[in-house]
Amino acid sequence: MNILSIETSCDETAISLVQATGDFPEATYTVLGNALFSQIDIHREFGGVFPNVAKREHVKTVIPMLEKALREAEMLQDRAERLPNETFAHLTDMLSHEEGLAEALTAFFQKYEIKGIDLIAVTNGPGLEPALWVGVNFARALASLLHVPVIPTNHMEGHILSSVFDGERLAPLSFPAVSLLISGGHTQLVVSEDWQNYRLLGETRDDAVGEAFDKVARMMGLPYPGGPEISRLAKIGREKDLPEYTELPRPMLHSGDLDFSFSGLKTAVRYAIQDTELDEDQKAALARDFEDVVTEVLLAKTRSAVEEIGAQSLILGGGVTANIHIRASFEKMFGDEVNLYLPNRTLSTDNAIMIALAGHAHANNPENLDSLAADGNRSICA
């Protein structure tokens, strides 16, 4: 089965071609083509992701990414003869909210022929709805032209599966498995008793952990995205063994539940640096202090979840797993205790390969094209 997957949930436009041989979860996967365009440089001037700007960029880049992935997969051919215009008549309605995309897709299919696609997988949530709709409507249009089914996939399930993916197969998980999902939009603890079976244990009550990194970085005058900048400075702070800049709170560390909160920590940083011009050592010390507190809270809550569930496996997923200190801290605490899975760093941030994996997991449940919709708040536990 050849899966064309589409990811447009935030600020990456990603498309991949993945060949799945066998049934989920024992299948073997071969990445035939993979293309990704990051909007980071575009959003940097705003200090964060603006949904309508993200949508505009997805519309501009989704067809170039499709062409790039198909060329890499050697599944793109020049069309021998022009298709009749009535073949594309319905695209204007299907892509009416994505200005210019119907015309661009029509031109693409008048020039090229695509063969060998068996299934389309597309992220339909959670995420930024204007961005999600680009991918969803693009998938609907492609499916109507290629006459293949579409699988709506959950972005967070994709992160879980990419964390247990070794580039060819999914790990033979021991259940129950606890997943900590940490990204710019999510901080969640989820338990799985089996594949495709998820129950929420706890989540953030306010800011997601990645959002907190970005907001604190902005307060400190650091460029977007803030997570890598905080991590870079924190590393300097540790190497120099700088004194503590300020004592920061450990939000909800002893709350007795598995929920998170980072807004109070963010506020504490604001008060600690207001009316202060930080020098480089102070920035490094504060970045280290902040990163240490976040890591301590994540470790403590995950420890409670692992013990409460009696977890055999622990999975970390989401873009914040790229943080070197967080990864090392989890490996140190849990590496000899449970089966610990962290994503390859190339798959930690949003990508289309993880969407292909999630699509294959639900390949027997295609969506009717007329009912396929974006859901910015879609839960992994639905």
PyMOL commands that set and color helices and strands:
alter all, ss='L'
color gray80, all
select helices_A, chain A and resi 40-44+51-72+85-88+91-94+101-111+129-146+155-163+209-219+226-240+263-273+280-309+319-322+324-334+345-347+353-361
alter helices_A, ss='H'
color red, helices_A
select strands_A, chain A and resi 2-7+12-21+28-38+76-78+112-114+119-125+150-154+177-182+187-194+197-203+313-317+339-341
alter strands_A, ss='S'
color yellow, strands_A
deselect
rebuild
show_as cartoon
